[in-house]
Amino acid sequence: MSFQYLQLEQRDQVATVWINRAEMHNAFNTQVIEELHRCFSELNTRDDVRVVILAGRGKSFSAGADLNWMKEAGQASQAENEADALKLAKMLQSLATLKQPTIARVQGIAFGGGMGLASACDICVASSDAKFATSEVRLGLAPSTISPYVIRAIGARQASRYFLTAERISAEQALHIGLAHVVADAEQLDEKVAEMVDALLLGGPEAQTSSKQLIQMVDQQVLTEALLLQTAQHIAHVRQGSEAKSGLNAFLNKHSPVWIKTTA
């Protein structure tokens, strides 16, 4: 895959997607959104990729939407606006529904859509200088397309505060509200991401995909007989898979499961 604003690196079973627009603090426009969507869609088909890391080049993770692009969108027709916003919504969905576990590697600012990207990942690791914000209301806007992921990450009560005040959220506060795991500096940021990757690679890839689907199925649901049946059907399906059989056999016989690479 070739990109203008992204760099895709793969080391063994780990793919890192770098947003490479450092001079604009990795703010995204139509092309960045299209490239991210195309990249995530392609990674979702790859069995040789076990973990996806999303990162930003330079001082910032992502400043969110490019304001010049937003201004142009505001001058477009209703239909054009909806089509444009839907592209962003679908890109975020493609990230949130990747079959692989995802990690946001956050330094500097993650504002607006940048906070949306971080929230759409399964895990967010941030350095102590990181700052988050849903800054849209200060521009007369609303955090519409990112809202499902931010609310999932921090809950409706915290979203009520930050969507309405657009306050900057320090790394310490991000840790407190459950948005991010926080480390001291950039060096420790990479160490913590690597630690998370090592932990993720110990799990079965099909089991992790099923677990991600399980979270989406159960989140915010009332505990009813229907939900109990759904969860029972879910584990029954997982148990019958070859990966589960291999994993249980490996545990009982005290050897590594097939998905863990071993070196000679």
N, C-alpha and C positions, 0 to 999 in steps of 0.2 A: 504494500500500500504506500502511495506517495501523498504527502501533505504539504501545505504551505505553512500552516500554523501549529502543527503537531509534530512531535518526534516519538516514534514507537520503538522502544528498546526491549529485547527479550534476552534474559539470562536464564538458561535452563528452563524451568517451568513457570517463571515469573515474568510477566509483561508489565512494563512501566510506560504509561501514556503521559508524555510531557506536553503541557500547553506551552507553546514557544512563541509568546508575544510579550516578552519581558518589558519592552519599552512602553507598553500600554498596560502594565501590571496584569497581563494575561486576561484582559477584558475580552469578552466574546461578541462577535458580530455574526451575520448570517453564515459566512464561510466557516468560522470556527465551530459554530453549532453543527453545520453539515458534516464537517470533518470528524467531530467527536461522535456524532450519531453513526457515521459510516464505520469508524474505528471500533466502537462498542459492538455494533452488529456483527462485524467480522470476528472479533474476539469471542463472541458468544458461540461461534461455530467451531472453535478450535479446541481439540482435545489435548493438545500438547501444552496448553496454558492452564495452570492450576490456580494462579493468583494474579489479580490485576491491581496495580498501583496507579493512582491518579495523582499527578504532581504538576507544579508550575515552575518554569524557569525564572531565574532572577530573584528579586526581593519578595515577591508576592505569589500566593497560590492563585488567586483570581479576584479581580476587582468587580466581577460580575459583568453586566451588560455594558457594552461600549455606548456611552451617552449619545454620540453622534448617530449611531445606528438606531437608538431608541427615539431620538428626535425625528429621524426620517420616518420611522414606523408610525409615530404619532400623527404625521401629516398624510398618511396613506388612508385608503378607504377602510370601512369596517371589515369588509371581506378580506382585504389584503392584510389587515392587522390580525385578524383571527388566524389566517393561514400562517403568518409569520410566527405568532405566539405558539401555534400548534407544533411547529417544527422544534421549538425550544422544549415544549412539554414532552414531545416524543423522544428527544435526545435524553432528557433526564430519566424518562422511563426506561430507555435502553440501558442506561447505567444502573438504575435501581434493580432491574430484573436480570442482569447478567447472571449466567449460571455459576460463574466463578465467584469466590469471595473477593471483595473489593476493599482497598485501603486508600483513604485520602491522606496524602502527605502534605500537611499545611504549615507554611511559614508566612510571616507577614500578614497581609490582609486577605480576608475571604468575605467579601461584602456582596449583598444581594444574591445574584445568581451564583457567585462563588461559594456562598454559604449553602446554597441549594445543592451544588455539586458535592460539597463535603458531607452534607446530610444524606444525600442519595447513596453514598458509599456505605458498606456494612460497618466499617470501622474508620474512625477519624483519629489520626495521631497528629498533634500540633506542637510546635515549639513554643516556648514561653513568650515569644514576641508576637505570637499570632493574635489577630483581632478579627472578630466576626461581627456581622450586622445584617439585619434585614432593613436596609436603608431606604426602601422604596417610598414610604410615606413622605419623606422630606423632599422628594421630587414630585409629589402629587400623584404617586403611583401606588400600587398594591403588590405584595409578593405572591401573586396568583399562582404561577406555574410551579414555583418552588415549594408552595405551602404543604402539599402532601408529605414531602420528605422532611421538611423542617419540623412540622408538627409531630411527625413520627419520631423524630430524633429527640425533641425537647419537651413534647407534650403541649396540650392546648393552653394550659395555664401560663407557662413561660412564654408561649407564642403570643398570648394576649398582651403581655408586657412589651416584648421586643418588636412585634409587628407594628404596634401603635406608637411606641416611643422612638424607634429606630436607634436606640442607644447602642454604642459599641460594646461588644462583649469581649472582655479580656480572656486570655487563655485560662486564667484561674477561675473565672466565672463559667467559662465553657466546660471546664472539668466539673464544677459544682452542679451544673444543670444537666450533665450527662451527654453533652455534645461531643466532647473530645477527650482523649487521653493526652496528657501534657508532659513534655520533657523540657529540659533546661535550654538546650541550644541545638543548632543545626546538626552537629556531629551526633548528639544523642538522638536526634530525630531519626536519622538513618539507622542507628543501632536499634531503636525501638521498632521501626518498621520491619527490619530484618528479623527481630525476635518474633513479631507477629506472623511474618511469613513462615518461619520455621514451625511455629505452632500449627498454622493452617495446613502445611504440607503433611502433617501427621494424620490428618483426617481423610476419609474416603471422598473423592470428588463427587460421586453420585449422591452420597449421603449429605454432603454439604449443600448441593443443589436442592435436594429434598428438604433439608432443614430451612433453607431460605424460603422455599415455597410454603413451608409450614408456618413460619412467622407471619407471612402475608395472609395466610388463611385464618389464623387464630387471632391476630392483633385486633383489639377493640371489640371482639365478639362476645356476646352474652353466653354464659356456660349453659347451653341447652342440650337436650338429647340429640338434636341434629348435629351440633358441634362435636359431641362425644363420638358420634358415629363417623363423622368426617376424620377425626384424629385416629380412630381405630382403623379405618380404611387406609389412611395414609401410611401407618406403620406396617400394616399387613402387606401393602404393596412394596414398601422398602425392604422388608424381611425376605421377600421372595426373589429379590434381585441377586445377581451373581456377586456383586461387590459385598453385600452383607454376608453372604455365605462364605466368601473368601476371608473377610475380616474376622468373623467369629471363629473360623477354622484356625486362622493365624494366631488369635489370642489363646485359644485352647491348647494349641500345639507350640506356643511360645516362639513364634517366628514373626518376621515383619510381614505385614500385608502387602499385596501386590502393588499398591499405589505408591509405596515409599521406595524411592530410589536408593540402592545401596552401592557403595563403592567397593571395588575389589581390593 
